[in-house]
Amino acid sequence: MHVRFWGTRGSIPTPGPSTAKYGGNTACVEVRTDNGTLIVLDCGTGARALGLQLQQSAPQPLRLHLFIGHTHWDHIQGFPFFTPAFLPEAELNIYAPVGFKRGVEEALAGQMQYSYFPVTLRDLRSRIHFTALEEGFFRLGDVLVETQYLNHTAPTIAYRISSDGTTVAYVTDHEPFWKPSGMTFHHPGDQRHIAFIKGADLVIHDAQYSEEEYRSKVGWGHSSVEYATDVALAAGAGRLALFHHDPEHDDAAVGQLEAAARARVADRRASLDVFAAAEGVELDVRGGGPGPAVVERSALRRRPIMGGRVLIVSADEAEIASIGQVLAEENLVLLPTVDAETAVAQAPEFSPDLAIIDAQLPDSDGAKLIDVLRTRLGQPNLPVLLLTQNPDPESDLRIRNPAITDRLVKPFSLPMLLTRVRAWLSRVRVADHAQARVTTDLGAADAPERAPVATGTDKGPTIAAARYANLLAVMPLFRPLDREELLALVARASEQVYLAGQVVVRQNDQAAHVFVVLAGQVRVVEGVSDSPLGDRFLAEMGYGEIVGEVGILTNQTRSASVVAAEPTRCLALPRQDFLQALQSSAGLAMALSRVLAQRVYKTDGLLILYAPDPLTGLASRQAFHEQYRSLTAWARRRRIDVALLVLDVLHLKTINDHFGYAVGDETLRGVANILREATRATDLVARYGGDEFAVLLMGAGYQDVDRLIGRVRAKLDQIGPRLGLPLTVQCRTGVAISRVPPESAEAFLQEADQDMNKQKA
């Protein structure tokens, strides 16, 4: 494989005389395989020069694969200047892990908003495909690409690229899980890291700090030169490129770190070739044969963590609160416990997917609790993250227990903890497969009726029912219910998983279940006839909220549809069980009344927002802006033209001054009626200002707009005689048409106003 470095710096670009040797641009590496596959690793500022070179010398049309480790700015800030993205015939395949509730497409679009950049992502002319990655592997023809999560402050993955017996590993923005004093790595995370780069012919590794600098930057998500050298030696790598140079390091400082790494290798009498990556350096990497595959599952298969169950064992209430807050934002289900006895007693009903355990518990040693907990659960491979006070694993044999899956030293970074939780949850399947199944029949909104959970026996409730009762007990709506009432409510409940876009409740269907959102988000939408959007957005609901209760309470068919906005987990409660709980518990009935009252209050706000103009009955200015975003987003997805027509009624002030405001109002109502009659039900017509109207036409070109203007002007001639005016009512018009309309209505209106001013001139 041919490798060339275009950007080697970390955090922020630092071009200048003092960084001329090793470079000042942020991360970007070009990799070409012998069969011509072009891979770009990260898209920092170094991507600008690479893009220009590819435009001039690479075979056209250009087809490349862009691998993003994560979406921190220094790894994507070169994308707006990457020339291939602007070429109509170019094809860009962009791969990246899912960030904190954001995909790479959203992150790239965010930095290319008009507030920051003059060209938006949707304006790019190349064909761009986005692929979200997990840990695993995928293939690009004969090229094997393997991925693994790194230890960083945001979800970050490493890439191991193998082709024709040669392997290159790209592992940047990574921090030691637990740096030992010697060459023995006790932490399972470090062991996985070494296994991932094992036998690689070239390892491009994060080496931002010296060992001394790293001591004050623990938790920042980067490695020391010493750690990078040691793991490369442990992995038996052929060559090591020290990468992601600190912005504070000039060429002299980087050279000193390079020399220190070489001396470290020499002291161990090893043959590892170590060098500091420098911009413009090109390598011809050749391997001795294909290495073993590192992973066995597909990186393209999404394993969402929403709904994952996390057991927390800590006597520190502040620690539980801070951990709970950050994990709850990821829609994880939590069971906080304060001691080992409570954890062992409650864990079987909760059935956790991951445990976070404090090493110092009031009634037990946290490390010893691990085996007890796994035995009690019957889960020998339950991932466990141990929180410890001791930063030195060499001096504490207890925390070197091989049963520990992961360790984190206090005080820890919450983003770092969340990243590790995400990584471990993505590696395990959610428990209770028999109870939680993916709903594949989009029309079966009330499918849970066909899969009831078995009720308890005379020995007590089932494990699933007990767990469901625990989940509802912590939700505000169901807190008024005692234990027996909760168990009765969930005795026939079933847990459902819906993928994004799947229907939970379908409008006009008969109501048979109430759905409680355990994790994820759902949208409530109302079907509207003659609307290009098909549905009108009403509300969005998340953890702890219920949907479908209105149809149950009114004994009517569903008044709206409920659709999963992201992978979502729901608990379906049968109609009769829910009604019985309401009748037996005044507290639950009162809590539900408060929920419904809050929804009515929110609905009143929406009515105000979408209230029509009181004079003409058309959409108001505010409603125009709200509906514009939805309509234009729909049009962009379908790549259809959108036309905006603006009209100013001329001489309205003269009419008001000479004939009175009542006649002026009638004139405006007449114009509104003409626009309403001349447009389609799918068009948006609004009174934008005092004498200004705006018409948004979906799937319309210049000929359509010209015909509309002709019809409007012909009927305007009739207003004057009808109102007894000695003048003809006229309108000045302006038009803007685009297949990719701006995200904001103001920008599109400005284009139409400019067209109006040209005609006026």
N, C-alpha and C positions, 0 to 999 in steps of 0.2 A: 504494500500500500504506500501511496505517496501522501505525505503529511506536510502542510505548510501552516505556520503560525502567522495570523493576521492581527491578533490582539492578545496580549498576555497579562494585562494589568487587572487588578481587582478593585471593586468598590466605585471608583470614579476615574475618568481619563486624566492622565497627567503628562501631556506632551510637552516637550521642551528639551533644551540642550542636556539637562542632567539625566534624562531618561532615553536618550537617543539610541543607546546600544540595545537595551532589552525591550524598549517600546513603552509608549504611554497610552495606547488604545486598550479598551476593555475587551473581554474574552471573545475570541472568534478563531476557530481552527478549521482548516480545509482538509478533508480526507478524500482521496480518490482511490478506488480499488482498481485492480488490473483489468476488470471487465468494463470499466468506465462509469461505475456508479459514483455519483458525486454527493458527498455528505458534508454538511456544514455544522460544526459543533458550536452552539451558542451564537448569538447575534448582537454582541456588544459593538462598540464604535469601530472596531476593526473590520466589521462587515462592509463598511462603505468602500474601502479600497478593494476588497474582495469582489464586491458587486461590479465595480467598474472594470476590473480585470476580466471577470466572467463575460461581461457584455462584449468585450473586445476580442477575446481569444477562444472562448469555449464554443463547442459546436451548438448551433441553433437549430430548432428551438430548444431552449434551455430547460432541463428537467433536473431538479435537485431535491434533496431531502435535508431539512433543517431540524436538528435535534436541539431542543432547548432544555437545559438542566432544570431551571426554574425561572420564574418571571420577575425576580428582582431586577431593578432597573439596569444595572450594569451588564446584564445578560440579554437585554432586548432593546436597548436604546439606539442601537445601530439600524434596527429594522426600517424605520421611516426613510433611511438614506440608502437602503439596499436596492440598487438599480434593477435587478431581475424582477422585483415585485411590481415594477411599473411596465414591464414588457407584455404586450397582449398575447404572445404565443408561449410565454414562459409558464411552467407549471411548478409550483412550490408545494411540497408536502411537508407540513410543519407538525412536529411531534413534541409533546411536553406532558409532564404530570399535571394533574388537576391541583390548583392552588387552594387557598382557603376560600372555598365556595366560588372560585373564579377559574374559568378555563383560560388557555393561552390566547384564544381569539378575543375574549373580553379584555384581557390585559393589554394586548397589542392595540386594540381599538381605543382603550382608555388613554394611552399616551399619544394617540393620534387624533384626539378631539380638537375641534377648532380652537379651543382655549389654549392649546399647546402647540399645534402644528397646522399648517395650511391645507394639508391633504388628509382626508380621513381614510380609514382602512377600506371602506366600501368603494372608494374612488380608485383603488389600485386596479390595473387592467389585467394583471396576470391571473391565472387560475390557481387559487389557493385552497388547499384541503387541510383541515385541522384534525389531528388524531390525539386523543387523550390516552396516556399510558399509565399502567400500573407496573409493579414488579413482574418480571417474566421475560419472554422472548418474542420476537417476530422476525420475519425474513423480508429482505428486499432482494428478490431474485436469489442469487447464490450467496448473498451476504447475510450472515446471522447477526442479529442485534439483540443483546441481552441487557436488561435494566435491573437496577436495585436501588432502593431508597438510601440516601445518605443522611448523615447527622447534621442537619442545618436548621436554621430558625424558620424555614418555610419548607413545605414538601418539595424535595429535590431528589432527582435520580441521577445515577451514574450510567454511562453507556459503555458496553463492551462489544466491540465490532470485530467480527472474524470473517476472513475471506481468503481463500487459497492458502490455508495454512498459516496465516499471519493474523495476529490479534493486537488491537489497539484499545486500551481502556482509558476513558475520559472520566475522571472522578474529581470534580472541583466543587468548592463550597461544601466542605466536609470537615467535621471536627472530631477529634478522638472521642470515642465513647468513654474510655477510661485509660489514660496514658500511664503505662507502667514505667518503672525506673529502668528496667532492663529490656530484653528482647522478648519476654514472655507476655503474651496478650491474654488476660483472663476474661475480659468482657466478651460476651457472645456477639455483641455488635461489631467489635473489632475483628473477631474471628471471621464473621460473615464478610466483612470488608476485605480481609486478606484473601479469603476464598474466591471472592469475586474477581480480583485482579491476578489471581494465581497463574503463573506461566505466561502472562502477557508479554509480548515482544516490546511494546512501548506503553508505559503508564504516564499519562498526563495528570499530575496530582496537585491538588491545592497545597501550597506551601507559603502562605502569606506572611507568617511570623517566624521569628527566631524563638527558641525555647523560652528565653527570658521574657520576650514580649507576650508570649501566649499566656503566661501566668496571670496577667492583668486583663486578659480578654477571653477568659473561659465563658462559654455560652454565646459567643458571637458567631459561631458556625464556621470557623476556619482552622486550618492545621498549621503546625510548625514544620519547618524544614526537617527537623530531626524525626518527627513522627512519619512524615512522608517517606523519608529514607528507610526507616525501620520497617514499615509495612511492605515497601517494595522489596526489601531484602527477604522478609519472611515469606513473601509470595513467590520468590524466585523469578522476578521480572527481569527482562533483558536490559531495558533502558528506562530511565526515569527522567521526565521533564518536570522541573519545578515550575509551578504555574500560579497564576492569580497573585502577582506581586503586589505588595502593599503600596498604596499611593505615597506613603511617607518614605519609601525606599528609593533612592536614586540608583544609578548604575553601579556606583561603588559599593553600596550596601547589598544589592542583589549579588554582585560578584563575590562579596565576602561570604554570603550564605551558600553560594554555589561551592566555594572552596571548602567550607565547613562540612557540607554534605559529602564531598569527595573524600575528605579526610576520615569521616565516619565510616565510609565504605572500606577505605584502606585499612583502618584499625581492625576491621573484622575480616580482612583478607578475602574480601568478596570480589566478584567480577562485575558488579552492577555498574553500568555506565550512567552517571548522573550529570545533568547539565541544566542550566537555567533557561527556560524557554525565552526566545527572543523573536521579535517581529521580523518577518522576512526569512527566517530560517526554514529550510526545506529538508525533509528527511525521506529516504527511501527505506521503508521498514520491511524486512524480510524475516519470516519465521521459520522454525524448523519442522513445522507440521501442525495439523489441527489440534487444538487443546480440547479438554473435556468441556461439555456443556455445563454451565453453572446453574441454570434454572430449568424447570420442567413445565411451567405453566405459561399460558399466553399473556403477554403484556397488553394485548388489545382488549382483553375482557375486563370490563369495569367491575370492581368489587366495592360498591359504595359502603361507607361505614355508618351511614345514617341508621339509627335504630340499634347500633351495637350497644351491648350492655357492659357497663364498667363498674366493678366493685371497688370501692375506696375504703381502705382500712387505715385510719389515723386518729389519734386522740387530739390533734391540733385542729380546733374548729376553724381558725382562720385559713389554715392550709386546705381543709376540705372545701371551704367556701370559694377560695380562689381557683382551685382545680375544677370544682363543680361549675363555676361560671364559664370558664373557657371551654369545657367539654360540652356543656349544654348548648352553646352557640353552634356546635357541630351536630346538633340533634341526636346526641347520644343519650341513652337511658342510664341513670346513675343510681347506685345503692350505696350511700355513705354509711359507714359503721365506725364506731369509736374504739373497739377492742376486738381481740381475736375471738373471744367467745361468741359475741354477736355476729361476727362475720361468718363463723362456721355454722351457726344456727340458721342464718337467713340466706346464705349463699345457694343452697339447693333449690329453693323456691325461685330465686332470682335468675339462676343459671347464667353466670357472667361469661362474656367472651374474652375479658381481660381483667386483671386485678392490679391495682396500684396499692402497694403496702408500704407503710412506714416501718423502717427497721427497728425503731424504738417504740414499742407498744407497752401500755401499762401492765398488761397481764401476760405478755409473751414476747419472744424474740421474733421479729418480723420475718427473718430468713427461715426460722424453723416452722413458721405458720404455713409456708408454701406447700410442703409435702402433705401436711394435715388437710389443708384446703383442697388440694387436688384429689386426695383419696376420698374425702367426703363428697366431692362433686362427681367422682368417676371420670375426671378429665386430666389424664396424666400430662397432657401437653398444653394446659392452660397457660397462656402468656402472662408473666408476672413482671411488673416494673417495681423494683425495690428502691425506696427513697432512703438515702443514708446520709449521715453527718460526716463520715470519714472520707476524705478525698484520696486516700492512699490505700489501694487494695492490697499492697504488699504487707501492710502492718495489721490487717484485720482478716484473719483466715475465715471468719464467719461469712463475710460477704463474698468470699470466693466460692461459695456453694454453687456447684454446677447446675443445680435446679433453677437458679435465678435466670430468667430470660433476659432481663435488662436492668440496669442500675442508673440512678441519677443522683448526683450529689446536691445536697442543700447548701445554700439557697440556689434553686434552679430557675431557669428561664421558662415561663409558661409557654411561649411559642415553641421552645425546644421540647417540652413535655408533650405538647399537642402533636408535634411532628412525629414523635416516637409512638404515641398512641395510634395515630393514623396509620403508620407503617405496620404496626403489629396487627391492627384490626383488618387491614387489607390482606394480610397473610392468612387469616383464618376465616372460615365460613361462619356465617351467623348460625347460632345454635337453633335447635327445635325445627329441623327441616320438615318434620312431619306436620307441624302446626303452621309454619310460615311458608306459603307457596306463592309463586308468582302468578298473578292473574293474567292470563293470556287472552281470554275472551273479552274483547273490549265492550261487547254488548251486555255482558253478564254483570250488571251493576250490583245486583244483590246476590252474587254467586256464593257468599258465605253460607247461605241457607243449605247448600249441598254438602258442606263440610263442617258440621258441628263438632265441637270438642266434647269428648266423653265426659259426662258428669261424674261426680265423686261417688264412692261407694260408702257403705256404712262405716268404713274406717276413716272417712274424711274426704276432702276435695282432691281432685287430681293435682299433680305438680303444675300443670299448665294453668289451671284455674287459680291456684294459689299465687302463681307468678303474676297473672293478670290482675288479681286483686291488689298485689303490692304495687303494680304500675299505676293503677287508678288511685290508690290511697294518697299518693303525693301530689295529685292534681287538684287545684283549687275547687273545681266543679264537684268532685266526688268526695271531698274531705268530710262532708256531713254524714256520710254513710259509715256505719260501724263494720267490723270485720265480717260478721254474718251476712249483712246486707250486701257487702261487696261480693262475697262469694256467691250469693244467690244471683246477683246481676251478671256475673261472668261465667256462670255454670255452663252455658251453651255458647259462649263467645268463641270467635275464631280470629286468628291473626292473619292479616293479608299484606302482601308486598305488591306495590304498583310501580311500574316503571314510569318515567317521565312521559306525559302525554296520554297515559291510560285513564280510562273513565272509572271513577269510584262510584258516582251516582249519575244516572242519566235522566235528563229532563223528561217529564211526562210518564216515567215508569211508576209502578205501584211501590209505595214505601214499605219495606220489610225489615230494614235495619237502621240503626244509628251507628255512625262511624266515629271513633275516637282516634285522633291523630297521635300516634306514639312517636313518630319521627318523620322529618321531611316537611313539605309544604304542599297544600292543595289550593286550587283556585276555583271559586264559585262563579260560573258564567251562565248567562241567560241567552238562549237561542233567539235571534232576531231575524225575521224574514227580510229578504231583499237587502241584506247587509253583506258587503264583501268580506267582512270579518267573520261572519257567521255567528259569532257570539259577542255578547256585551259583558265586559268584566264587572263583577259585583263586589268581590271581596277575596282576600287571601288569608288562609288560616294555617296555623302550625301546631307545634307540640301542645298537647293538653286541651285542644279545642275539639268541638264535636260538629259534625255535619249530618244532614239528613233528618234532624229532629223535627223540622217544621211539618214535613209530610206525615210524620208519625202523630204529632199533636193535633193536626187538623183533619187527619184521616183522608187526605187528598193525595193525588199523584204528585210526583216531584215537581216543584216549581222552577228548578234550575238544575244545571249539571255541575258536578264536581269533578275536576280533572287534576291529576297529580302534576305539580309543577316541577318536581324532581323525584328521584326515587323515594318513595314514601311508604311508611309502615302504619297500618291502621288496625284497630281492634273493632270488629263488627259485633254489635250487641243486638240480639233479636228484638223485634218490636214489642212483644208481650213482656219480655223481661225488663225492658227499659220502662214501659208504662207501669209495671208493678212496682219498680223501685221508686218512681215518682209518687205513686199513691201511698206508699208506706213511709216515705221520708219527707216531712215538711221542709227539712233543711236542704235536701236536693232540689225540691221544687222551687224554693226561694233562690237558690244559687242559679238554677236555670233561668228563672225570671230575670235575674240581674244580667245574665249573658244576653238574653233576648233584648232587654232594654238598651244595653250598650250597642247592639247591632242596629236597633232602630235609630239610635242617636247618630251612628256612623252613616246610616242610609240618608238621614236628613241632610248631612253634610254633602253627600253625593248629589242629592236633589238640588241643593243650592249651587253646587259646582256645575251641574249640567242643566240648570234652569234655562228655559228659552228666553230670548229677548222679549220683554213684556209688550213692546209696541208692535213688532212684526211677527212674533211667533217663531222666528228663525233661531238657529243656534246663536248663543251669545259669543262675545269675544273670548271669554274664558273657556267655554265649552269647545270652541273651535280649536284652541291650543291643545286641550286635553285629547280630543278625538283625532287631531292631526297626527300625533305621535303613533297612535295605533294604526291608522289607515296607511300612513306612509311606510311603516315597518312591514305591514302586510304586502304592500306593493313592491318593496325592495326584495322581499323573499321570492316573489313570483316574477321579478324582473319585468314589470309592466310600466308603461309611461304614466306619469301623474302630471296633470295640468292644474295650474292655479290661475284663476281669473279674478282680478280685483276690479271693482267698479266704483267710481265716485259720481254721485248725483250732482249735476251742475245746477247752479242758480238756486239751490235750496234756501240760502239766506235771503235772496230776493223774494222768494215765495213766502217765507215766514214774515218778512218785513211788510210786504204789501197786502197779503191776503190772510195772514194770521197763522199761528202755529198749528191750529187744527187742520188747516189745508195742507200745511207742510207735513204733518203726521200722516194724512191720507196719501200724500204723494209717496212717502216712504213705504207705507203699507202696499201701495200699488206696485212699486218696484219689487218688493218682497214676493208678492203673489206671482208676478211675471217670472221671477227667477225660480220659484217653486214649481211652476207649471212647465218651465222650459228644461228643467234638469231631471235626472233620473233619481230613483230612490237610493241608489248607491252613492250619489254625490253628496258632499257636505256643503250646505249653503248657510252662511252666517252673516249677521249684521255686525261688522267689525268695529264700526265707529258711528259717529253722528250721521254722516251721509255716505259712509263707506260700506261696501258689501264685499264678501270674499266667497268664491266658489271653488271647492277642491273636487276635481273630476278624476275618477279612477279609470285607467286604461284609455286615456284620451290623448289625441295628437292635435296638431295645429288645425287640421281640417275640421275636427270635431268642435274645437273652440270657436272657429270662425262661424260655423253653422249656428252655434249657440248664441254668439253675439248678434248675428243677423236676426234670429228669432226674437231676442230681447229688444233690440232697437225697433223692430217693426211694431211690437206691442207697446213700447213706450209712447209712441205717437198717440195712442188712445187715451192716455192718462189726462193730458191737458184738457181736451174737449169734455171729458167726463166730469172734471172738477171745475169747469168754467174758467180755465186759465187762458190768458191771451198769449201763451208761449208754449213751446214744445219742451216736454221733459226730456232731458238728454243725460247720458252717462259717458264719462271718459273711462277707458278700459286699459288694462295692462295684463300681459300674459307671461307666465314662466312655465316651462315644461322640462321634465327631467325623468330619466329612468331610475336615478338614484337621488331622490329629493333629499334636501338637507334634513338633519335630525330635528332642527328647531324650525318652527313656523316663521320666526322673524326673518331668518336668512332667505327663505323662499319668497316671503312677502316683499322683501327688499328687491329681489330680482324682478318681480312683477311691477313694483313701483318704478324701477329704472326703465322698464319697457314703456310704462305709461308716460314718463317724462320725455322719452324720445319721441313718442307720437305727438305729445303736446308741443314740443319744439318744432 
